[in-house]
Amino acid sequence: MVEAHHAVARGELIAGTGLSAPHPPGERLLHHLALTVAGTGLECAGRTALTEREVRSAEATPGRVTEVWRSPAHPTSP
């Protein structure tokens, strides 16, 4: 593994981009990717996945939560 790091560092010096070697993905990126995979899986199964932003927007508007919940996108809603 050390050799690979040296190769990256040497390539950066040759390229002169000023960029550092890549780092492993952080916890926040992994969380976002997991949500994307889950949402895509639900949508592929015929469900509708709402983003947190969409839910918060609906909650901030009187009557909007009911409208979203009873939309055709939620066929199993009460």
C-alpha positions, 0 to 999 in steps of 0.5 A: 500500500505504501508503494501506491501512495508514493505513486500517487504523490509522485504523479501529483508532483509531476502533474503539478495540480496542487491536489492532495492524494484522495481520502476514503469517503467520510461518514456523511457521504456514505450516509447520503449514498445509503439514502440514495440506494434505499430511495432508488430501491423503493422507487424501482419497487413502485413506491415513492420516496420523498426527500427530507426537504420535501417532507419539511416543506410539506410540514411547513405548509398547512394542509400540504402533508395531507395533500402529499399523503393522499396523492396518487403517488401513495396508493396505500395511504389511508 
